[in-house]
């Protein structure tokens, strides 16, 4: 059977379109995420709707996912690993599960201090770790910074979670970089002597303890405070109403912040799609959605904060390189143990 030139051209066009469509439908990217599904999947679904790239998501604990990546080696399906806290990101980089992010366009969107060494990962959002105080019992003029937590005047008045917690380890690691090991250990020893209760429970438990009168000051990540303010639990909301945020060290290094970040895995099979997804997660719309949903601060400068973040006030952030939070982690843990912080 013979076809006219026009018919042959039409067949060629249809065939090309079919191949392109098949290629688009076959495009995928696989994500291992330590963030809960509800806090990331809506963004991934939007990315798929806009690009046609299917996102396969596996969520779990950060340590478990890192171990899985290591065990899978070159056979891993994961193209991206997303986890929270600079200490965890540093650990993943040290384990060799990342490859460098080579796109200067991507890297330029986020300040350098939110990059992993050799561009092994990039920050997506920030969480601050300030001091919370009882509105009816503490005059904020009595506070200035994290050093206050070791002042004897706060004897039996401080609540904080355990030294096993990576957030406290990263805070201590940052202080080691700023103050040195000796001063930081003296601080940690003073902090422990001021504890109103054993350092058990999560961040919300520490804030609730301030509200209940167990202690006057607590240290916790801001997004937990936001979750309490918007909780369906009346007790959580009522507790949040009894405390306020104090932003430490505004005349010095600034309030400690940490990061959630993402990196391309060493054995990624869909590297281009992985970079497209990172670019999407750094877009203003995605950054604004995440801030509004999880009460974390955008990693991209110039993105407007949500109304809730704005209600807590502006503050100076400590812009220490996130790398130090990982590099100093081991010494921070040893120091906290010597100080009796359990």
Secondary structure, 3 states (H helix, E strand, C coil): CCCCHHHHHHHHHHHHHHHHHHHHHHCEEEEEECCCHHHCHHHHHHHHHHHCCEEEEEECCHHHHHHHHHHHHHHCCCCEEEEECHHHHHHHHHCCCEECCCCHHHHCCECHHHECHHHCCEEEEEEEEEEEEECCCCCHHHCCCHHHHHCHHHCCCEECCCCCCHHHHHHHHHHHHHHCHHHHHHHHHHHHHCECCCCCCCHHHHHHHHHCCCCCEEEEEHHHHHHHHCCCCHHHHHHHHCEEEECCCCCCCCECEEEEEEEEECCCCCHHHHHHHHHHHCCHHHHHHHHHHHCCEECECCCCCCHHHHHCCCCCECCCCHHHHHHCHHHHHHHHHHCCCC
